[in-house]
Amino acid sequence: MASQSAIVYDCEIDKLFTTITHLPTTEGLSELGARIAGAAAFELYDVITIVGKKDVSWNVKAKKIGRLVATALNYHIG
C-alpha cells in the first residue's frame, strides 16, 4: 500500500502564468517593486550572504534562491 501512495502538490500553474503575464504591465511592475522592497528584501539579503560561501551546500543555496523567486513572483508550491 505504501508503495502505491504518492505526494501530490497543488501547483496551480494557471496562477503562475497569470502572474508572469501580468508582470510586463505597469501595474505588475509596481507590484513586483513593492514585493521586492517589502518581503523580498529580506530574502535577497539571505541569498547574497549565502551564495558566496563555499561551506554551504548547494541545496541550501537553491532553497534560499527559490524562496526569493517565490516571494518576488508571489507563487508558492505547496
Secondary structure, DSSP 8 states (H G I E B T S, - for coil): -GGG--------HHHHHHHHHHTTSHHHHHHHHHHHHTHHHHHHHHHHHHHT-SSS-HHHHHHHHHHHHHHHHT----
